[in-house]
Amino acid sequence: LSWVGFKGEDESKPAPSQNALERIRELESQLNDLRSRRDITGLSREEFEILATETAMSIIKSAQQREAKANTAVSRIVNETNRAAKEKLDSAESKAKSILSSAESRGRKYISAAEDDAAELIINAEGKADEILNKSAREAAHLTTAARRDAQKLIEDASKNIIDYRSWLSSAISEAERLHRTQNASLNAAEHAIQESRQKLKHAFDRLSQLQMDINANLDGQNRPTGKTYVPGAGKKAAAAAARKQKTANSKNKKKK
């Protein structure tokens, strides 16, 4: 179809399969229309080429019109989309700015309220601290006074107890000295009585010994009286005689040695 000035489509850009089908269907409908109106089998080669060229040109024009409409629709959709996106972005930005502004104002309000609360708390804490310090100072002064009073009372009680103890100790020492003197006197009297008792016992023992010696002297070896009468002092005589015999025997033994 180059002889009618038709250059055709760019082969490097293949048309979509849907457009090709539409063109084929449209071409078939046109051919059917021609068949109904005129028998194309009786056309010459030139007439057939002219008819085909016109048909192709009409198809190309309709395709170009559809493409222009599609481009227009796409451009309109893109513009509307861009406009809607821009409007949404502007709306979102304005909302964000509004939210940020309200958040900043609320933050400033919260900060101001927090600062006021903190200042009030500091004032209350300082007041309570001063009150506690004053109360502690009063209690410390009261405790110091009470401690001094108790210490003075303890000192007075201790002094009184010391005086009482000294008095009691003096009386106890005096009583102890009196008891010591009494005990010494009692011990001396007891010692004198013991000595007298010893002397009496010794005298009685001597008398008993003398009596035993007299009895032994008045008895023979069979414990029978040696005479009809009891001779007092016989024991001393017998003891003196026995002593003389023992002395004589001792002197003889010395001479023999």
Long-range contacts (C-beta under 8 A, 24 or more apart in sequence): 1-49, 1-52, 1-53, 1-56, 4-50, 4-53, 4-57, 6-53, 6-56, 6-57, 6-60, 19-63, 23-59, 23-63, 26-59, 26-62, 27-55, 27-59, 30-55, 30-58, 31-55, 210-235, 210-236, 211-235, 213-238, 213-239
